[in-house]
């Protein structure tokens, strides 16, 4: 087709095998560690047809060139490994805690110099962007759901010559495509919304420049941070249904955010107006918020997010979140595919039982 396809169509069609007689509709799982000489792959660390099918599809959605990894943190580590020793990195005060740990560890080792900002804004970067090697952006942020003005911040960073990474896990390529706004790299935890069924670990980086993709492929090969063939298959299967799942969960999340905002035992609701995550602060203490989580019967009290089931947890249960300033009563809820009224009855009852007055 000559006309550009919509993202919903790309999610369904990209990365399919060639349309030849008798060919499978889906890319098969290829559980092989060794391949016959003479082809593009001779050993499993070099590639796998299943990885490549997923990379084609996600790369098409993000308008770039994709490399898959064993997990989101393996993907972020590969990016940081490409920085020169002593690089200056600018990041938000509290990106995903695993990324924070990677940045802090490299800072302790003298591999980089980290500068954090409460918020990434044009004004905030004005006095510090000169000489920066990398700007690491997460938008919306986890779990506070702050939104960064991507076109403006990316523009300032690129003008200063910095590499720009955007963690697009929460928004997905159906919500925003940072490479089209000038970012160099997009990071995904495929474990979350892309996989969508709470059954895999997988990470991905999508590069605007195919030369940087080559560097990441070499890094993956050297470190062995390769995804499993089953995980790649499941991630691609999840990507096929992402448009439908995202639309349904977003609509429910928006409705739940509105109902929570009117609840007498909720002090604050954080929801950027899109996406499947709602964070809310309950009345009372952190212990009260913990009781709300534990009182839910339908909603699953568990970490992670992006699955078909709705999950929630009090994020300040983790020392790293408390240190980053996450409110003691903040509950992060990942909205799934259940009926909104069933979810609301469970939430309303749990708030009545658990939250302070």
Buried (B, 14 or more C-beta within 10 A) or exposed (E): EEEEEEBBEBBBEBBBEEEEEEEEEBBEBBEEEEBEEEEEBEEBBEBBBBBBBBBBBBBBBBBBBBBBBBBBBBBBBBBBBBBEEEBBBBBBBBBBBBBBEBBBEBBEEEBBBBBBBEBBBEEBBEEEBEEBBBBBBBBBBBBBBBBBBBEBBBBBBBEBEBBBBBBBBBBBBBBBBBBEBBBBBBBBBBBBBBBBBBEBBBBBBBBBEEEBBEBBBEBBBEBEBBBBBEBBBBBBBBBBBBBEBBEBBBEBBBBBBEBBEEBEBBBBBBBBEBBBBBBBBBBBEBEBBBBBBEBBEBBBBBEEBBBBBBBBBBBBBBEBBBEBEBBBBBBBBBBBBBEBEEBBEBBBBBBBBBBBE
